[in-house]
Amino acid sequence: MNRVGEKVKPVKSSARAKASGRTDIERFVEDPKRTKLVAEVRKKIDALGIDYLYLQFVSVTGRIMGKGIPADHWESIAKKGFQLVYGATMNLFLNRRGDYLGYGPEAAELVGIPEPETFMQLPCDDRAARLWCTLVRNREARVEPGA
């Protein structure tokens, strides 16, 4: 259920992406507008002397989670994203049987895609910056720009 109580349907890869041979995530990260923003972030990283990027996302309870990467990896992560298990968003919660939620061989994997327009140098450490990420359940999922 979403916030207003409506049932949420899983999003499948679009027919257009399948016909083009590229997934919707590939089309999303290769968008010319996004490519320009990724290049602008690189210029900011270099100009500000940023060494470290903190890629943030929010857990199911609102806790800010993240993954740190060297700034040298910016373009690669902006294009491919980073992989994490579904459990990374679950705050180590347990189910009724005492098993961790989102972990195990059956657990879904997520791809975190940093949003270049959210780049911000950290005030507490001028060598670091943070970006918010969109999490996608798998590499075949549909992602719309600005969603």
Helices and strands as residue ranges (DSSP letters): H 15-20, H 24-29, H 32-48, E 52-58, E 64-70, G 71-73, H 74-80, E 82-85, G 86-89, E 109-114, G 116-118, E 120-122, E 125-136
